[in-house]
Amino acid sequence: MSFLDSMAAQPLWVQIWLSWMAFGAFLLPLLLFIWRETWLPASIIFMTHTLNSFAVMYLFKWLGYVKLLGFPHLVFWGPLIWYLVRLIRRESLPIWATRIFWVLITTITVSLVFDLVDTIRYVLGERTKAI
């Protein structure tokens, strides 16, 4: 089963959450390229997403659709959140850019809660396929 087939087989609430992730964490930050002062953070966001995607796909090919797929999110998105929060606090940014950053931070933080729980469950021996 492919990665996309595995995601499509998830419960409706997971599919809705994944759709929100596609918008809130991946598409909405494209707007950050509008403002010159947010080009670097936008580039860092997309570099982080790219590395994360490669890591998730590698784990999927190696292990299948398991709860450990959230581990790369912890590795890449944890530092990204730290960077973005510090950026917002120290920089004077356009109001809409700041709002986009907060949507991204909130979305990723919620995802990280799920990912942390799933990773802990996997490490503790729960090897069932991810829901």
Protein Blocks (a to p, Z undefined) as FASTA:
>chain_A
ZZklmmmmpcfklmmmmmmmmmmmmmmmmmmmmpmklmmmmmmmmmmmmmmmmmmmmmmm
mnopafklmmmmmmmmmmmmmmmmmmmmmpccdfklmmmmmmmmmmmmmmmmmmmmmmmm
mmnopacdcZZ
